[in-house]
Amino acid sequence: MRTLLVEDNFNKRKSISEFYAREFPKDELFSEDSLIGGLRHARDSHPNLILLDMSLPYHSSGKQGAGTADMRAFAGKEFLRRVRRMRFDTKVLVVSMFETFGLAPNITTLTDLDAEMKDKYPQLYFGAVHFSPTDENWQESIREFRLSMEGEL
């Protein structure tokens, strides 16, 4: 299985990559650290699974972690919209460290975003996982989702 991880935070990307490689050593795992980098990689490689951060910079900074100058709080929504137009078979799981997005008074929760994206992208979007470096529940969620895909390949 080809899996694409789109994540700008170096430590989070490292944690997810190490976990995923340990759990699914036969899978090919690729990573990108920006919205545009992730979209280009998805277009060119058609991954079976995409692990997507919700908040991403538009372009990569070329450093360990992408810069904050062009951060987009809802980059994951734009990513889903664009990937749907590419028309290839994939599943997307959002993995976010944040539980709220935006600024007051226009704050949106991860739960609200999850419901919105399930409604808008039912064939593409699977769900959202809250990532925490101090809690390993995210690992079980990713593991369960990835294992559920084995019958679809």
C-alpha positions as CSV (number, residue, x, y, z in Angstrom):
1,M,0.0,0.0,0.0
2,R,1.2,3.5,-0.8
3,T,0.7,6.0,2.0
4,L,1.3,9.7,1.9
5,L,1.8,11.7,5.2
6,V,1.2,15.4,4.7
7,E,2.5,17.1,7.9
8,D,4.6,20.2,8.5
9,N,5.6,19.7,12.2
10,F,8.9,17.8,12.2
11,N,8.4,16.0,15.6
12,K,4.8,15.0,14.8
13,R,5.8,13.8,11.3
14,K,8.7,11.8,12.8
15,S,6.4,10.2,15.5
16,I,3.7,9.2,12.9
17,S,6.4,7.9,10.4
18,E,8.1,5.8,13.0
19,F,4.9,4.3,14.2
20,Y,3.6,3.6,10.7
21,A,6.8,2.0,9.5
22,R,6.9,-0.2,12.6
23,E,3.3,-1.3,12.3
24,F,3.1,-1.6,8.5
25,P,6.7,-2.3,7.3
26,K,5.5,-3.6,3.8
27,D,3.8,-0.3,3.0
28,E,5.5,2.5,1.1
29,L,5.4,5.7,3.2
30,F,6.1,9.1,1.7
31,S,5.9,12.5,3.3
32,E,5.4,16.1,2.4
33,D,5.4,19.2,4.6
34,S,3.0,21.5,2.7
35,L,-0.3,21.8,1.0
36,I,1.2,22.2,-2.5
37,G,3.9,19.5,-1.9
38,G,1.2,17.1,-0.7
39,L,-1.1,17.8,-3.7
40,R,1.7,17.3,-6.2
41,H,2.7,14.0,-4.6
42,A,-0.9,12.8,-4.5
43,R,-1.4,13.7,-8.1
44,D,1.8,11.9,-9.2
45,S,1.7,8.8,-7.0
46,H,-2.0,8.2,-6.3
47,P,-1.5,6.9,-2.8
48,N,-4.1,4.5,-1.3
49,L,-4.1,6.3,2.0
50,I,-3.4,9.9,2.9
51,L,-2.6,10.9,6.5
52,L,-3.3,14.7,6.5
53,D,-2.7,17.5,8.9
54,M,-5.5,20.1,8.9
55,S,-3.3,23.2,9.3
56,L,-0.4,23.4,6.8
57,P,1.7,26.0,5.1
58,Y,0.9,26.6,1.4
59,H,4.5,26.0,0.3
60,S,7.4,24.1,2.0
61,S,10.1,26.2,3.6
62,G,12.7,23.6,2.8
63,K,13.7,23.4,6.5
64,Q,12.9,20.8,9.1
65,G,9.5,22.2,9.7
66,A,7.7,24.4,7.3
67,G,7.5,28.1,8.1
68,T,4.5,29.9,9.6
69,A,4.4,32.8,7.0
70,D,1.9,31.1,4.8
71,M,0.1,28.9,7.3
72,R,-3.5,27.9,6.4
73,A,-5.6,26.8,9.3
74,F,-8.0,24.9,7.0
75,A,-5.5,23.7,4.4
76,G,-6.9,20.1,4.9
77,K,-10.3,21.2,3.6
78,E,-8.6,22.7,0.5
79,F,-6.5,19.5,0.1
80,L,-9.7,17.4,0.1
81,R,-11.5,19.6,-2.4
82,R,-8.5,19.4,-4.8
83,V,-7.9,15.7,-4.4
84,R,-11.5,15.0,-5.1
85,R,-11.1,16.7,-8.5
86,M,-8.1,14.5,-9.3
87,R,-10.5,11.5,-9.4
88,F,-8.4,8.6,-8.1
89,D,-9.2,6.1,-5.4
90,T,-7.8,7.0,-2.0
91,K,-8.9,7.5,1.6
92,V,-8.0,10.4,3.8
93,L,-7.6,10.4,7.5
94,V,-6.9,13.8,9.2
95,V,-4.4,13.7,12.1
96,S,-4.4,17.0,14.0
97,M,-2.8,18.2,17.2
98,F,-5.5,20.9,17.4
99,E,-9.0,20.5,18.7
100,T,-10.1,24.0,17.6
101,F,-9.3,26.0,14.5
102,G,-9.7,29.7,13.6
103,L,-10.0,32.8,15.7
104,A,-12.8,34.0,18.0
105,P,-15.6,34.4,17.3
106,N,-15.2,32.1,14.3
107,I,-13.8,29.0,16.1
108,T,-14.5,25.6,14.7
109,T,-13.8,22.4,16.5
110,L,-12.2,19.2,15.1
111,T,-15.5,17.4,15.7
112,D,-17.4,20.0,13.6
113,L,-14.8,19.8,10.8
114,D,-15.0,16.0,10.9
115,A,-18.8,16.1,10.4
116,E,-18.6,18.7,7.7
117,M,-15.9,16.7,5.7
118,K,-17.8,13.4,6.1
119,D,-20.8,15.1,4.6
120,K,-18.9,16.8,1.8
121,Y,-16.5,14.1,0.8
122,P,-18.1,10.7,1.7
123,Q,-16.1,8.6,-0.8
124,L,-12.8,10.2,0.1
125,Y,-12.7,11.3,3.7
126,F,-12.7,8.7,6.5
127,G,-12.4,10.7,9.7
128,A,-10.3,12.7,12.1
129,V,-7.8,11.6,14.8
130,H,-6.5,13.9,17.6
131,F,-2.7,13.6,17.9
132,S,-1.0,14.1,21.2
133,P,2.7,13.4,21.9
134,T,1.7,12.3,25.4
135,D,-1.1,10.0,24.5
136,E,-1.0,7.0,22.2
137,N,-4.7,6.8,21.3
138,W,-3.9,8.2,17.9
139,Q,-1.8,5.2,17.1
140,E,-4.7,2.8,17.7
141,S,-7.0,4.9,15.5
142,I,-4.5,4.9,12.7
143,R,-3.9,1.2,13.1
144,E,-7.6,0.3,13.0
145,F,-8.3,2.5,10.0
146,R,-5.3,1.1,8.0
147,L,-6.2,-2.5,8.8
148,S,-9.8,-1.8,7.7
149,M,-8.5,-0.9,4.3
150,E,-6.9,-4.3,3.6
151,G,-10.1,-5.7,2.3
152,E,-10.4,-2.9,-0.2
153,L,-7.0,-3.4,-2.0
